[in-house]
């Protein structure tokens, strides 16, 4: 009897310790989801550089098709790279298109970015730097007028994703420009160079939509008659929240979504798998973020209503036509959710899937097709 009691007690202690460990991991994970990024991950290193090619250590994104940027030397250097020219199980060699600054050398940390151009001028576009007034302060933005016609009359507002910046949607700006529309590429609360949210934390679109509304208000004041919203990753989810919550939603004609955050439960689970965390971490972190008391423990000033941010709950309320672009090899924003939305709302959704493309990598995988889809979407009506 004593042995059985001892075993039961020990099992209880082990189970309690395991539960406490899971809870601690989940709190850390939840905190990472909402905190401002202090510095980007640098998951690779440079192995070799010839002037015409650069070889880096292989990792998940290293061999994606298309053109990319490569930050190196703790982001003190930047070059543009093209297609993969050779690869092994441990390395990937890519064509070098242009070294913008810095000199690559073996051993330097590096990271690929889908943002090929570092500013509008590099993409051949003239941009005005302006500030969008918002409830938390002025938000930096780029305004790229059309080649001809009235600036602001037809305006696409482009919204980047989680922990990213305005360079992310810049990839689409040449296609917007070619279609005769203006681009307003915005930042939002907690971006580098932008004001913080009151709690300094991301709310995954639940509050950031107000900054998109502020950009719409500015565009309307400047003379916008037609507005299209375009969002990447979390920016896509934020665009959808703008349509559901903003009093200005009826001023929007239609939208463009690239790898949008449609279901945060699925996204949290995807990151758990990607980081090889125990599977229960995802649901526990979800509970922390939406709990009245637990959300404060990760620095939020209010719970995040994750159920309200899920497309499964609001798909039937959508009224705006949607061009939905998605890679079929997206490791963080499951393609199955995008396919579900197409099936649920075929009356609104025009869906284009890009084989082999990762998260927000559709443009990189097939620039010509991507640009054609955006141009056609903007000139159709």
C-alpha positions in Angstrom: 0.0 0.0 0.0 2.8 2.4 0.9 4.6 1.5 -2.4 1.4 2.3 -4.4 1.0 5.6 -2.5 4.6 6.5 -3.1 4.2 5.7 -6.8 1.0 7.7 -7.0 2.6 10.6 -5.2 5.7 10.5 -7.5 3.5 10.3 -10.6 1.5 13.3 -9.3 4.7 15.3 -8.8 6.0 14.4 -12.2 2.7 15.3 -13.9 2.6 18.6 -12.0 6.1 19.4 -13.0 5.4 18.6 -16.6 2.3 20.7 -16.6 4.2 23.6 -15.0 6.9 23.2 -17.6 4.3 23.3 -20.4 2.7 26.4 -18.9 6.0 28.2 -18.7 6.8 27.4 -22.3 3.4 28.5 -23.4 3.7 31.9 -21.6 7.1 32.4 -23.2 5.6 31.5 -26.6 2.6 33.8 -26.1 4.9 36.6 -25.1 7.0 36.1 -28.2 3.9 36.3 -30.4 2.9 39.8 -29.2 6.2 41.4 -28.4 8.0 43.9 -30.7 10.9 42.2 -32.5 14.2 43.4 -31.0 16.3 42.0 -33.9 15.6 39.7 -36.8 16.7 36.1 -36.7 19.9 35.3 -38.6 19.5 31.6 -39.4 22.4 31.1 -41.8 26.0 32.0 -42.4 28.0 32.9 -45.6 30.2 30.0 -46.8 31.7 31.6 -49.8 31.5 34.7 -52.1 32.9 35.1 -55.6 31.4 38.4 -56.8 29.0 36.6 -59.1 27.6 34.1 -56.6 27.2 33.7 -52.8 27.0 30.4 -51.0 25.1 30.2 -47.7 24.4 27.5 -45.2 21.2 25.7 -46.1 18.0 26.4 -44.0 14.3 26.4 -44.7 14.2 29.5 -46.9 17.6 29.2 -48.5 16.6 27.5 -51.7 13.3 29.1 -52.4 12.8 30.1 -56.1 13.1 33.7 -57.3 14.8 36.9 -56.4 15.5 37.9 -52.8 17.5 40.3 -50.6 20.3 39.0 -48.4 21.2 40.8 -45.2 24.6 39.8 -43.8 27.2 40.8 -41.2 24.6 41.5 -38.5 22.6 43.6 -41.1 25.5 45.9 -41.9 25.6 44.6 -45.5 23.0 44.0 -48.1 22.9 42.4 -51.5 20.3 41.3 -54.0 20.4 37.6 -55.1 18.8 35.7 -57.9 18.1 32.1 -58.7 19.8 29.1 -57.1 22.7 27.9 -59.3 23.8 25.0 -57.1 22.9 23.3 -53.9 23.9 20.4 -51.6 22.4 19.0 -48.4 24.3 21.6 -46.4 24.6 24.7 -48.7 22.9 26.8 -51.3 24.6 28.9 -53.9 22.7 31.8 -55.5 23.4 34.3 -58.2 24.4 37.8 -57.0 22.5 40.6 -58.8 23.9 43.6 -56.9 25.9 44.3 -53.8 24.3 47.4 -52.3 26.7 47.9 -49.4 29.1 45.8 -47.3 31.5 43.0 -48.4 30.3 39.4 -47.8 32.9 37.1 -46.2 32.8 33.5 -45.0 31.5 33.1 -41.4 29.2 36.2 -41.5 25.6 35.6 -40.3 23.0 36.2 -42.9 19.3 36.0 -43.6 17.3 36.0 -46.8 14.3 38.4 -47.1 11.5 38.3 -49.7 11.9 42.1 -49.9 14.2 42.4 -53.0 14.3 46.2 -53.0 15.3 48.3 -50.0 13.3 51.4 -51.0 10.9 52.6 -53.8 13.8 54.2 -55.8 15.5 50.9 -56.1 12.3 49.5 -57.6 12.3 52.4 -60.1 9.5 54.3 -58.4 9.4 57.9 -57.1 7.9 58.1 -53.6 6.8 60.9 -51.3 7.6 60.3 -47.6 4.7 61.4 -45.5 3.1 60.8 -42.0 -0.3 59.4 -41.5 -2.0 60.9 -38.4 -3.4 58.1 -36.1 -4.7 57.8 -32.6 -1.3 56.8 -31.3 0.8 59.3 -33.3 2.1 59.9 -36.8 2.8 56.8 -38.9 5.5 56.9 -41.6 4.4 56.0 -45.1 5.4 56.0 -48.7 3.1 57.5 -51.3 3.8 56.4 -54.9 1.7 58.3 -57.4 0.7 56.9 -60.8 2.6 57.8 -64.0 -0.3 59.8 -65.2 -3.7 60.9 -64.0 -4.8 62.4 -60.7 -2.7 61.4 -57.6 -4.8 59.8 -54.8 -7.9 59.4 -56.9 -7.3 55.6 -57.2 -5.3 54.4 -54.2 -4.2 51.0 -53.0 -3.3 51.0 -49.3 -0.6 48.3 -48.7 -0.2 46.8 -45.2 2.8 44.7 -44.2 2.7 41.7 -41.9 3.8 40.6 -38.4 7.2 42.0 -37.3 7.9 43.2 -40.9 8.0 46.6 -42.5 7.1 48.6 -45.6 9.6 46.8 -47.7 7.4 43.7 -47.6 4.5 45.0 -49.8 6.9 47.1 -51.9 7.2 44.1 -54.1 3.6 44.7 -55.4 4.1 48.4 -56.0 5.4 48.2 -59.6 2.3 46.2 -60.6 0.1 48.7 -58.9 1.9 51.5 -60.6 1.6 49.8 -64.0 -2.2 49.5 -63.5 -2.4 53.3 -63.1 -3.1 53.3 -59.4 -1.3 55.1 -56.5 0.3 53.1 -53.7 0.2 54.2 -50.1 2.5 51.9 -48.2 1.9 52.3 -44.5 3.4 51.4 -41.2 1.4 50.8 -38.0 1.8 50.8 -34.2 4.9 49.1 -32.9 6.8 49.3 -36.2 10.4 50.6 -36.1 10.1 54.3 -36.5 6.4 54.4 -35.6 4.7 55.1 -32.3 4.1 52.3 -29.9 0.8 50.9 -29.0 -0.2 51.9 -25.4 1.0 48.5 -24.1 3.8 48.2 -26.7 2.4 44.8 -27.9 0.9 43.5 -31.1 -2.8 42.6 -31.0 -2.7 40.6 -34.2 -5.0 42.9 -36.1 -7.5 43.6 -33.3 -6.2 47.1 -32.7 -3.9 47.6 -35.7 -6.9 48.0 -38.0 -7.4 51.5 -36.6 -4.1 52.5 -38.3 -5.4 51.2 -41.6 -8.5 53.2 -41.1 -6.4 56.3 -40.4 -4.6 55.8 -43.7 -8.0 55.5 -45.4 -9.1 58.7 -43.8 -6.0 60.5 -45.1 -6.5 59.1 -48.6 -10.1 60.3 -48.6 -9.0 63.7 -47.4 -6.4 63.9 -50.2 -9.1 63.1 -52.8 -9.3 59.3 -53.1 -12.4 58.1 -54.9 -11.5 54.5 -55.2 -9.7 52.6 -52.5 -8.3 49.0 -52.5 -6.8 47.5 -49.4 -3.9 45.0 -49.7 -2.4 43.1 -46.9 0.4 40.6 -46.3 0.3 38.0 -43.6 -0.9 39.7 -40.4 -1.5 42.7 -42.6 -4.0 40.7 -44.5 -5.9 39.8 -41.3 -5.7 43.4 -40.3 -7.3 44.5 -43.6 -10.2 42.1 -43.0 -10.7 43.5 -39.5 -10.8 46.9 -41.0 -13.6 45.9 -43.3 -15.5 44.3 -40.4 -15.0 47.1 -37.9 -14.4 50.4 -39.7 -17.1 53.0 -40.4 -15.2 53.7 -43.6 -15.5 50.1 -44.9 -18.0 51.1 -47.6 -15.4 53.3 -49.2 -13.3 50.2 -50.1 -13.9 48.8 -53.5 -12.1 45.4 -53.1 -9.0 43.9 -51.5 -5.8 41.9 -52.2 -4.5 39.4 -49.7 -1.1 37.7 -49.8 -0.7 34.8 -47.4 -3.2 36.4 -45.0 -3.5 35.5 -41.3 -7.0 34.0 -41.5 -6.9 31.7 -38.5 -4.6 32.4 -35.5 -5.3 29.0 -33.9 -3.9 27.4 -37.0 -1.0 29.8 -37.2 0.0 29.3 -33.6 -0.1 25.5 -34.1 2.0 25.9 -37.3 4.7 27.8 -35.4 4.7 25.1 -32.6 5.4 22.5 -35.2 8.1 24.6 -36.9 9.9 25.2 -33.6 9.4 21.6 -32.5 7.6 22.6 -29.3 5.2 20.1 -27.6 1.9 20.2 -29.3 -0.1 21.4 -26.3 1.8 24.7 -26.3 -0.4 26.1 -29.1 -3.8 25.7 -27.3 -2.3 26.8 -24.0 -0.8 30.0 -25.6 -4.1 30.7 -27.3 -5.8 30.6 -23.9 -3.2 32.9 -22.4 -3.7 35.5 -25.2 -7.4 35.6 -24.9 -7.7 35.3 -21.1 -8.6 38.4 -19.1 -6.0 37.8 -16.4 -3.4 35.7 -18.3 -3.1 38.2 -21.2 -1.9 40.8 -18.7 0.9 38.5 -17.7 2.4 38.8 -21.2 2.1 42.6 -21.2 -1.2 43.0 -23.0 -3.6 45.7 -21.8 -6.6 43.8 -23.1 -7.2 40.2 -24.2 -6.9 39.4 -27.9 -10.3 38.2 -29.2 -8.8 35.4 -31.3 -12.2 33.9 -32.1 -13.2 37.2 -33.7 -10.0 37.2 -35.8 -10.8 33.7 -37.3 -12.2 33.7 -40.8 -14.3 30.7 -39.9 -16.4 33.0 -37.8 -16.8 35.9 -40.2 -16.5 34.5 -43.7 -20.2 34.8 -44.3 -20.1 38.5 -43.3 -17.6 39.5 -46.0 -18.9 41.6 -48.8 -15.8 42.8 -50.7 -14.3 41.0 -53.7 -11.0 39.4 -52.7 -7.9 38.5 -54.8 -6.3 35.8 -52.6 -2.6 34.9 -53.3 -1.0 32.0 -51.4 2.0 29.7 -51.6 1.3 26.0 -51.3 4.5 25.5 -49.2 3.7 28.1 -46.5 5.1 26.7 -43.2 3.3 29.3 -41.0 0.0 30.3 -42.5 -1.6 27.0 -43.6 -2.7 26.9 -47.2 -5.7 24.8 -46.2 -7.4 27.8 -44.6 -7.0 29.9 -47.8 -8.5 27.0 -49.8 -11.3 26.8 -47.3 -12.1 30.5 -47.8 -12.2 30.1 -51.6 -14.6 27.2 -51.2 -16.8 29.0 -48.7 -17.0 32.2 -50.6 -16.6 31.5 -54.3 -18.8 34.5 -55.0 -16.1 36.8 -53.6 -12.8 35.1 -53.7 -10.5 34.8 -56.7 -7.8 32.4 -55.6 -4.3 32.0 -57.0 -2.0 29.3 -55.6 1.8 29.4 -56.2 3.5 26.0 -56.3 6.6 25.8 -54.1 6.2 29.3 -52.6 6.6 29.8 -48.9 5.1 32.4 -46.6 4.7 35.7 -48.5 6.9 34.3 -51.2 4.4 34.2 -54.1 6.0 37.2 -55.8 9.4 35.7 -55.4 8.3 32.4 -56.9 6.7 33.9 -60.0 7.0 37.6 -60.4 5.4 37.7 -63.9 2.3 35.8 -62.8 2.0 37.7 -59.6 2.3 41.1 -61.3 -0.2 40.1 -64.0 -2.8 39.0 -61.4 -2.5 42.3 -59.5 -2.6 44.4 -62.6 -5.6 42.6 -64.0 -7.4 42.8 -60.6 -6.9 46.6 -60.5 -7.9 47.3 -64.1 -10.8 44.9 -64.3 -13.5 47.4 -63.2 
